[in-house]
């Protein structure tokens, strides 16, 4: 573990530890070559395996690439990435600041006007990121920095997804913080620009309401369940921001404003007692085309039905044949529904099969979630036994479930256990495990 007084990369002298998160520890440091203060993020994980360390390093390089593409006054810039003791360190812009989370912890909540000021700058950073093909994936109060001069910057693009980044972001894991997750992400779908807007709305909701939109709770699984179901507490203290926050927190991603639209709406000075009213978006060319097609298609269908009716009336023998053949058409088979008990049983049997029956366990994984079997076999063969317990499950959709389980890995005389969150969904006529994520 690094200590103050040490040096990273031969030029960055660590001064003091200023923060930490799920992905690492942040230090205030001095760039001795350019004689300026910087922030240096040391990736967390002294207990990482070599494979995990390699993935973490690749993630750090990806963050640096993404940040290099994103040059915006409301986004914390990344200057450099160095490797020290086989671990990557990110060198970033240092902003003397406090996080929005810290500000809310002290004040409880902010006025709608101050919230709009902060939110507009964060939305501007997101709009620039989205224009560059970058999705942040973890917008929340602790990632919003407010400088001593009032400047606002969005930080920690550590789990951001750049378009075309490849398999590093295709693991199927749910990333982000449950209290600020968009419903579609909580259900296991890929994050997108609309989910960033939702998370921004949730962040601003927390600023004006004093708590996240899914309610105050330390139970991440319960929050994830509420997120997947889209169960939001209606805002009562957001004043003139109520209408805009409601739009940003819409369950349907397509009805949310874009980040660029949010910038314009948040920049409008609030009028006492009047909510923000979002202008009706002009229909796109595609929507216009669809609206034009609707009456045309209806007319065509009516003509077709009229023609068939005339033919049937004029040809009684044809009418007889049609009546006879209709009964031979197969009846559509409805998609089977499942229960939380079945989802739990799948997860239970999955871990019971490991490590002895890896072929059976492998078949429990959705095709999109499978790694090559030799790699899967290599990973699980290192353990002597695997135990699972403390199951909890919630239904996010008729055919999708979220299961939390404590898994214990036995390797010789040592045991390591942890909570894991799995997404179970229907596929190929049965339930399969589609994603997994450790819970911190």
Secondary structure, 3 states (H helix, E strand, C coil): CCCCCCEECCCEEEEEEEEECCCEEEEEEEECCCCEEEEEEEECCCCCCHHHHHHHHHHHHHHHHHHHHCCCCCECCEEEEEEECCEEEEEEECCCEEEHHHHHHHHCCCCHHHHHHHHHHHHHHHHHHHHCCEECCCCCHHHEEEECCCCEEECCCCCCEECCCHHHHCCCCCCCCHHHCCHHHHCCCCCCHHHHHHHHHHHHHHHHHCCCCCCCCCCHHHHHHHHHHCCCCCCCCCHHHHHHHHHHCCCCHHHCCCHHHHHHHHHCCCECCECCCCCCCCCCHHHHHHHHHHHHHHHHHHHHHHHHHHHHHHCHHHHHHHHHHHCCCCCCCCCCCCCHHHHHHHHHHHHHCCCCCHHHHHHCECHHHCCCHHHHHHHHCCCCEEEEEEEEEEEEECCEEEEEEEEEEEECCEEEEEEEEEEEEEECCEEEEEEEEECC
